[in-house]
Amino acid sequence: MFNLKKSIATSLVLAFILSPLTVFANSGILVFGGTGKLGIEIVLDMVEAGESVTVFVRPTSDRSRLDPMGVSFVPGDVLSENDVESALKAGPYRVVVDALARDGGVNPEFYVDSMRYISKWAKETGVSQVILHGSVGAGLSLPIYPKTRWDVMGPTIAAKDFGERHLMESGAPYTIIRNLVLLPAGIKESGKAAMTTNQLKRGVITRDALARFTMECLDNTSCINEIFHAYDDAIELPPGRYRQTLDGFRKAEQ
């Protein structure tokens, strides 16, 4: 059993009971974006938990940080439906994790096309759960996305919104974990990072916290077909841009 904090208006804390999903015998986990900074944190936690992990990688991806973990690799281009189909059919996989990321403003349609293929073939191959790391600003959270960032990030957020819709409409069981401000890799969580189903909650979050949330939702029926916002209001940041951002969020929510 573990707790996921829900702060809907008055910061309620609800207990979630870990209920395993029906899964394939000896089936593993397929991770997209596993060579990125968030993906590596997620893969590391999964390997430490004894999971069988396969990472979908581009042929040119740097695998040096993943090689020591003993994970398997399947090469391909996530924008090729044939490659995604082949990867999913090479399973069986019980869970697919999407931690894909691209620099802001660079081909935002990447998020639409990649999730179109991932969700379609996850459904076709009987995957029990797709965990997508998305962005605040999608869906009902649009009103809380900072207007000052929209000129640059607007097309990307819109594309991520369409990607979420593809997943939700695909029929594949899903878990969406959104973040707004992802802190640098060297900053670690406070120990009080939380997730909420309140789509009007925003804050900063660390990669190790997102990896922990991924593990807590893995095979957990309480997370199926849910959208969460991740935040860490208790984190102490040094003076600078991220501290000012966090202080601004705290003030706005008082």
N, C-alpha and C positions, 0 to 999 in steps of 0.2 A: 504494500500500500504506500502511496505517496500523496502529497498535497500539491495542487495547483492553485495559486491564489487568484481569486476573481475579485476585482475591485469595481463592481458595477455600482456606481454612486457612492457606496459606503464601505468599500474595501472588504467585502465578504470573503471568507476563506472556506472553500468547499473541499471535501475529501474525495479524491478519486480512487476507486479500487481497480487495481491492475487485473484486467480480465483478458487472458490470451485469446487472440483471434484464431479461427480455424485456419491452419497453414499446411503447406506441403511438407511432407517428411524430409528432413535434411535440407530444406530450402534456405536460400541465403538472402542477402540484401544487395541490391544494385544501386550504386550511388552515381549520380550525374553531378559534375562539378567537384569531384573529390580531390582534384589537385589544387583547388583554390584555398584561400586562407580559412574560410569557414568549413569547406569540405574536409580539409585535413583534420581539423578538430573533431568533426563528426566521425570520420573514419577511425581515428585513434581511439575514441571512446567505444566504438563498436567492437574493434579488435580486442581491446582490453576486457570487454564483456564476453568475449568468446564467440562473437558472431562470425559467420562466414561472409566475407565482404568481397564484392566485385566492383571495380571502378571503371566506368565508361570514360575513355580518354581519347583525345585526338592523337593521331600518330606522332605528332611533334610535341606533345605535352611533356613537361619535366616531371618524371616519376620518382626522382631521387629521394624525396621525403617519404614516399609511400612504400618504396621497395623494402625497407627494413621491417615493415609491418607484416609482410607476408600475405598481402592481399592479391587477388587475381585481377587481371585487366582484360577489358574487351575494347579494342580500338574502333573508332568510327567518328563520324561527323553527326552531331546531334541535329543538324539541319537537314540531314538526309533521312527520310522516312524509312528507307530500306535498311540503313544502318541501325536505326533504333529498333525496328522490327526484329532484325537478326539478333540484336543484343538481348531483347526480352525473351525471344524464343529459345535462347541458349540456356535459360534457367533450368528448373523453375526458381523464381524469386518470390518470396512472400511479401517483401516490402521494397518499394522504390523510393529513394530520397533524391530530391532535386535541390541542389545547392548551387545551381548555375549562377554566374554573375558576369556582367560585362561592364566596361567603363561607361559612366553616365553619358547618354547622348549618342553612343555608338551602336548603330543598327538596333533600335529598340524592338523591331519586329522579331528579333531573335527570341524574345520571351514568348511571343505568340506561337511561332512555328515549333519551337522546341517542346512546349507543353502540349501542343496539338498532337504531336507524334508520341510523346511519352504517355500521355493519358490514354490515347487510343489503344496502344499496344499493351499497356498495363491492364486495361479492361479485357482485351482479347485473350491475354495469357493467364487471367485469373489471379492477378496480384491482389493481395488482401488489404494493402494500404499504400497510398502514395503520400509521402510527406513533402510538401512544397514550402520552401523558404521564400516568402514574398515580401512585399513592401507595404507599409502604411501609405494610404492614398488610394489604394484599390478599393473597390466596392463601397460599402457604407462609410469607410474611413476617409473618403475624399475631403469632407469639410475640415478635417484637422491637419491636412497636409499644409506645411508652411508655404504661403503664397510667394514668399521671396525666392523660393527654390523652383517654382513652377516653370519659369521661362527656360531653365536648363533641363529640368528633370521631367517636365510634363509629358513628353512623348514616351519616355520610358515607363512612367507610372501607368499611363493609359495602356501600354502594351502588356504590362504585368497584370493589369485588370482583365484584359482579354484572355491572358494565359490562365488566370484563376477560373474564368468562366468555362474555358475548354475543359479544365479538370473537373469542375463541379457538374458539368453537363455530360461528361463522358460515361458516368455510371460507375467509375472506379471509386472505391472507398477512399476518402481523402482526409488529410489533416493539413491545414494551412497555418504556418507560423510567420506572422509579419513582424518586421522591424522598421523603425524609422531612421534612427541614427546609430549606425554600427561603429563602435569605437575601435581604435587601432588594436592590432593583434597583441601588443604588449600589455594592454590593460586587461585585468582579470575581474570577474564579477565580485560583488560585495558578499555573496552568500545569501542575499535576500532578493535576488532577481526573481521575477514572477511572470506568469502569463495570465491574461484575462480574456474573456469572450466579449468584453466591452470594446466595441470598435471605435469608440471615441477617446480611448486612452492612448497616449503617446509618451515616448521617453527614449532614453539611450539604452543600449544593450551591448554586451560583449559576445565575442564568438564562443568562448567556453560556455557561457550560459545558454546560448542557442544550441550548442551540441548537447548539453545536459537535457534541455527540453525535448530534443529529438529522441534521446534515449528514453525519457520518461513516457513519451507518447508511442514508442515502438510497441506494436502489438496490443495497444491499450484501447479497448472498445470505447472508453469514455472520451477519447480524442477523435473518434471516427466522425467524419462529416462536420467537423468543427473548424472555426476560424479563431485563431488566438493572436493577441498582440503581446509582444515580449517587451519588458522594460526592467530597469534596475534603478529605482528611485533612491536607494540607499547608498549607491556607489559614491565614493569621494574622488573627485577629479582635480588635477592640478589646475591653476589659473590658465586661462586660454580659451580658445574657441569652443571646445567641448564643454568646459565648465560653464561658460556663458549660456550655451544652448540648454544644458540641463537646468540651470537656475531659471531660465525663461519658462521652461515647461512646468517647473514646480510652482512658479508664481501664477501662471495661467490657470492652474488647476486648484488654487486655493479658494 
